[in-house]
Amino acid sequence: MRSRQAARRIADSAGISPGDTVLEVGTGLGALTRELCGRGARIISVERNGRLYGEASASLHCEGLELRRGDGFAVEDGFDVFVSNLPYSQSRRAVEWLVQRDFARGIVTVQKEFAAKLMEADPRRRRAIGVLAGHCFEMRVLFPVARSCFDPPPRVDSVVVELAKRRTIPGGVVRAVNGIFSYRRKTMRGIMKQFGREGGPGRLDDLSGDEIVGVAAEIAR
Ligand SMILES: C[S@@+](CC[C@H](N)C(=O)[O-])C[C@H]1O[C@@H](n2cnc3c(N)ncnc32)[C@H](O)[C@@H]1O
């Protein structure tokens, strides 16, 4: 990201306390990483691109910072705070991974439309990813980030979203929620039949998000 001010604002909103472990996925050239430094936290920042990892390693030096090369979603270390300005193609993967991890708070920059999907309240427009996120996080949009803050400027609008963790669910339940939504036009009886289970009356749209996760947990059992 090109704007130091925007990176600072994102880092400030992460509410990092001394002693926290912060996981950043996507170091890039370290615009955000630099702002996470100096807050007394241990910072694990992961970049999968070898060239960017090399450049960041050569230029970023701060106490408590550990730069790693690889897939940030393969990290097994525990963390308190998650921070990421991810490529938007990975937003869904990030949320599906985060619902399975135990941590306190996430600050993610996402496409404005993706944030709307996460927070969609209308059951007819709801997606699997919104049901998962709504079950596992308390969410709010913190602020928009102007296109000019990025280099190159994206063709879409971006917002910073806070994800405060409420619950953690296993991967099997994530897969089952996605599976249920692939049959969303069927009745509940029809959906459950796809998974070899007996279903009750009504349709998916009649269920709350938490009830859908409950059904998914039953399927995953
Ligand atoms: C939009 S850039 C943000 C870079 C920097 N954090 C900033 O704010 O300027 C996203 C970065 O994430 C990296 N990335 C994408 N997927 C990743 C993954 N699964 N694990 C680690 N890094 C990833 C990309 O290579 C890219 O450098």
The ligand as an ORCA input file, in Angstrom:
! r2SCAN-3c Opt
* xyz 0 1
  C      -2.321     -6.493     -1.531
  S      -0.686     -7.021     -1.155
  C      -0.436     -6.216      0.404
  C       0.983     -6.048      0.772
  C       1.252     -5.232      2.050
  N       0.753     -5.909      3.248
  C       0.676     -3.839      1.962
  O      -0.283     -3.554      2.676
  O       1.191     -3.066      1.155
  C      -0.964     -8.708     -0.745
  C       0.252     -9.563     -0.526
  O      -0.173    -10.849     -0.059
  C       0.658    -11.847     -0.611
  N      -0.076    -13.108     -0.492
  C      -1.156    -13.490     -1.189
  N      -1.600    -14.676     -0.761
  C      -0.788    -15.060      0.253
  C      -0.736    -16.200      1.099
  N      -1.628    -17.186      0.991
  N       0.240    -16.274      2.024
  C       1.152    -15.279      2.145
  N       1.156    -14.173      1.360
  C       0.197    -14.064      0.432
  C       0.908    -11.345     -2.025
  O       2.049    -11.930     -2.588
  C       1.072     -9.843     -1.776
  O       2.400     -9.503     -1.519
*
